[in-house]
Amino acid sequence: MTGRLLQNAELDGRARADIRIRDGRITQVAASLKREPGEETHDCQGAAVLPGLCDHHLHLHAMAARHASVHCGPPHVTSRDALAAALAAATPDEHGWIRGVGYAESVAGDLDAAALDRLRADRPVRIQHRSGALWMLNTAALARLGALAQPGALAQPGAADGLPEASPGSAGRPHPDGRPDGRLWRADAWLRSRLPPASLPSLAPVGAALLRHGITQLTDATPDLDATAIKAVTEAMRAGHLPQHVMLLGAPLVLAYRFEPSVMMETIRDEQPTFTIGSITVFIALMNAPDAQREALASLTRIWSGGAPIPPSTVKAFQAQFGQYIHNIYGLTETTSPSHGVPYDATAPVDDASGALSVGVPVFNTVVRVVGIRYSSSRPLPACAVRSGQGSDSPGGGGSLVSTVAREVICNSECGAWMSNALT
């Protein structure tokens, strides 16, 4: 099979078209396309073809852990007897723990250590409430964590050595004798620090499940990602186990008070960032630094630059020196959302006539129109690359954007033209 042909598809709520896909990339869109030898066809029957969906609030590692956990709430478990059966059938992890998720009070009311002991007492059990804010532990789990070693330790807020406070709404209500009741409220860090070390679960099942729902971009909103968690996400993306484009809200933001090449490279080596964006002069300065070394930027997986079209020779030289490709990206100013850019996994073509590097494709929900003597503003460029030509931004090429109306990007007449080979 050489590719796939989608026929009779609705595009943007209006047009009917055929779409050709090769190697996972859209290569041709037209009102009617002839099937090529070996090409798989699918009649969309007028159904809409949509861009990939974005989910901007996920917790990847929690989702992966859920795959290896016992489901303790609806729709899988809806009664006390069903919960007891699920815990009885659970296989402990390599450290002997049983981890449950998704509990709701409709199953068996408020759970505490005593209630969990009646369900399963022979193994340490911890169950997470469906809200994610509450953990419920049985007596065996509390003993493993050392929470029973000091009777009365949780009776006074902050009285114990490193133990979470036992005030209402913090780590649970203490029993009259001072023993904790096993209800830990927003005590994830305390719990994590006392659990036996365990490797992070594979993100491959999560990536595959999200892809089945059409999700191709996501934001992990976990607020306290450590270096190990960030590295796991990065490695999963590189290996293709996590095919989505991922933004990490919990990743640290590295800021430099001033730019100096050697200081910047040292900071990148120390902090191991994975994404950076800057003007092309920044990357030229890094190339020309006396102490520039290839491994200095090894942690970076995405590099973007904009503001002025980039000479192809600069991109080629930077990639040869550091092994990293610089992607073009543009907006109307440095403070607005991007309007067009080179996709994550693409390299920009070079125009044969002008020698200029493509400045990418319009981002979703953006229409690019080229205006001027040679180009008509009535001709949108919805899915093709915009090519930089001679303009005022730099001697090597223009492409300056001058106006937007309702997310329509207006380029000057020397900014762009239709590209025969679209980047989509």
Secondary structure as the mmCIF struct_conf table of DSSP 4:
data_model
#
loop_
_struct_conf.conf_type_id
_struct_conf.id
_struct_conf.beg_label_comp_id
_struct_conf.beg_label_asym_id
_struct_conf.beg_label_seq_id
_struct_conf.end_label_comp_id
_struct_conf.end_label_asym_id
_struct_conf.end_label_seq_id
STRN STRN1 GLY A 3 LEU A 11
TURN_TY1_P TURN_TY1_P1 ASP A 12 ARG A 14
STRN STRN2 ALA A 15 ARG A 22
TURN_TY1_P TURN_TY1_P2 ASP A 23 GLY A 24
STRN STRN3 ARG A 25 ALA A 30
BEND BEND1 ALA A 31 ALA A 31
HELX_LH_PP_P HELX_LH_PP_P1 LYS A 34 GLU A 36
TURN_TY1_P TURN_TY1_P3 PRO A 37 GLY A 38
STRN STRN4 GLU A 39 ASP A 43
TURN_TY1_P TURN_TY1_P4 GLN A 45 GLY A 46
HELX_LH_PP_P HELX_LH_PP_P2 ALA A 47 ALA A 47
STRN STRN5 ALA A 48 ALA A 48
HELX_LH_PP_P HELX_LH_PP_P3 VAL A 49 VAL A 49
HELX_LH_PP_P HELX_LH_PP_P4 PRO A 51 GLY A 52
STRN STRN6 LEU A 53 LEU A 58
HELX_RH_AL_P HELX_RH_AL_P1 LEU A 60 HIS A 67
TURN_TY1_P TURN_TY1_P5 ALA A 68 ALA A 68
BEND BEND2 SER A 69 SER A 69
STRN STRN7 VAL A 70 HIS A 71
BEND BEND3 GLY A 73 GLY A 73
TURN_TY1_P TURN_TY1_P6 PRO A 74 HIS A 76
BEND BEND4 SER A 79 SER A 79
HELX_RH_AL_P HELX_RH_AL_P2 ARG A 80 ALA A 89
HELX_LH_PP_P HELX_LH_PP_P5 ALA A 90 PRO A 92
TURN_TY1_P TURN_TY1_P7 GLU A 94 HIS A 95
BEND BEND5 GLY A 96 GLY A 96
STRN STRN8 ILE A 98 TYR A 103
HELX_RH_AL_P HELX_RH_AL_P3 GLU A 105 ALA A 108
BEND BEND6 GLY A 109 ASP A 110
HELX_RH_AL_P HELX_RH_AL_P4 ALA A 113 LEU A 119
BEND BEND7 ASP A 122 ARG A 123
STRN STRN9 VAL A 125 HIS A 129
TURN_TY1_P TURN_TY1_P8 ARG A 130 SER A 131
BEND BEND8 GLY A 132 ALA A 133
STRN STRN10 LEU A 134 LEU A 137
HELX_RH_AL_P HELX_RH_AL_P5 THR A 139 LEU A 145
TURN_TY1_P TURN_TY1_P9 GLY A 146 LEU A 148
BEND BEND9 ALA A 149 GLN A 150
TURN_TY1_P TURN_TY1_P10 PRO A 151 ALA A 155
BEND BEND10 GLN A 156 GLN A 156
TURN_TY1_P TURN_TY1_P11 PRO A 157 GLY A 158
BEND BEND11 ALA A 160 GLY A 162
HELX_LH_PP_P HELX_LH_PP_P6 LEU A 163 GLU A 165
BEND BEND12 SER A 167 SER A 167
TURN_TY1_P TURN_TY1_P12 PRO A 168 ALA A 171
HELX_LH_PP_P HELX_LH_PP_P7 ARG A 173 ARG A 173
STRN STRN11 PRO A 174 PRO A 174
HELX_LH_PP_P HELX_LH_PP_P8 HIS A 175 HIS A 175
TURN_TY1_P TURN_TY1_P13 PRO A 176 ASP A 177
BEND BEND13 GLY A 178 GLY A 178
STRN STRN12 PRO A 180 PRO A 180
BEND BEND14 GLY A 182 GLY A 182
STRN STRN13 ARG A 183 TRP A 185
BEND BEND15 ARG A 186 ARG A 186
HELX_RH_AL_P HELX_RH_AL_P6 ASP A 188 ARG A 194
BEND BEND16 LEU A 195 LEU A 195
HELX_LH_PP_P HELX_LH_PP_P9 PRO A 196 PRO A 197
HELX_LH_PP_P HELX_LH_PP_P10 SER A 199 SER A 202
BEND BEND17 LEU A 203 LEU A 203
HELX_RH_AL_P HELX_RH_AL_P7 ALA A 204 ARG A 212
TURN_TY1_P TURN_TY1_P14 HIS A 213 GLY A 214
STRN STRN14 ILE A 215 ASP A 220
TURN_TY1_P TURN_TY1_P15 PRO A 223 ASP A 224
HELX_RH_AL_P HELX_RH_AL_P8 ALA A 227 ALA A 239
TURN_TY1_P TURN_TY1_P16 GLY A 240 GLY A 240
BEND BEND18 HIS A 241 LEU A 242
BEND BEND19 GLN A 244 GLN A 244
STRN STRN15 HIS A 245 LEU A 248
TURN_TY1_P TURN_TY1_P17 LEU A 249 GLY A 250
BEND BEND20 ALA A 251 ALA A 251
HELX_LH_PP_P HELX_LH_PP_P11 PRO A 252 VAL A 254
BEND BEND21 TYR A 257 ARG A 258
HELX_RH_AL_P HELX_RH_AL_P9 PRO A 261 GLU A 271
BEND BEND22 THR A 274 THR A 274
STRN STRN16 PHE A 275 ILE A 277
HELX_RH_AL_P HELX_RH_AL_P10 ILE A 280 ASN A 288
TURN_TY1_P TURN_TY1_P18 PRO A 290 ASP A 291
HELX_RH_3T_P HELX_RH_3T_P1 ARG A 294 LEU A 297
TURN_TY1_P TURN_TY1_P19 ALA A 298 SER A 299
STRN STRN17 ARG A 302 SER A 305
BEND BEND23 GLY A 307 ALA A 308
HELX_LH_PP_P HELX_LH_PP_P12 PRO A 309 PRO A 311
HELX_RH_AL_P HELX_RH_AL_P11 PRO A 312 PHE A 322
BEND BEND24 GLY A 323 GLY A 323
HELX_LH_PP_P HELX_LH_PP_P13 TYR A 325 TYR A 325
STRN STRN18 ILE A 326 GLY A 331
BEND BEND25 LEU A 332 THR A 333
TURN_TY1_P TURN_TY1_P20 GLU A 334 THR A 335
BEND BEND26 THR A 336 THR A 336
STRN STRN19 PRO A 338 GLY A 341
TURN_TY1_P TURN_TY1_P21 TYR A 344 ASP A 345
STRN STRN20 VAL A 350 VAL A 350
TURN_TY1_P TURN_TY1_P22 ASP A 352 SER A 354
HELX_LH_PP_P HELX_LH_PP_P14 ALA A 356 ALA A 356
STRN STRN21 LEU A 357 SER A 358
STRN STRN22 VAL A 361 PRO A 362
HELX_LH_PP_P HELX_LH_PP_P15 VAL A 363 VAL A 363
TURN_TY1_P TURN_TY1_P23 PHE A 364 ASN A 365
STRN STRN23 VAL A 367 VAL A 370
BEND BEND27 GLY A 372 TYR A 375
TURN_TY1_P TURN_TY1_P24 SER A 377 SER A 378
STRN STRN24 PRO A 380 PRO A 380
BEND BEND28 PRO A 382 CYS A 384
HELX_LH_PP_P HELX_LH_PP_P16 ALA A 385 VAL A 386
STRN STRN25 ARG A 387 ARG A 387
HELX_LH_PP_P HELX_LH_PP_P17 SER A 388 SER A 388
BEND BEND29 GLN A 390 GLN A 390
BEND BEND30 SER A 392 ASP A 393
STRN STRN26 SER A 394 SER A 394
TURN_TY1_P TURN_TY1_P25 PRO A 395 GLY A 396
STRN STRN27 GLY A 397 GLY A 397
STRN STRN28 LEU A 401 VAL A 405
TURN_TY1_P TURN_TY1_P26 ALA A 406 ARG A 407
STRN STRN29 GLU A 408 CYS A 411
TURN_TY1_P TURN_TY1_P27 SER A 413 CYS A 415
BEND BEND31 SER A 420 ASN A 421
#
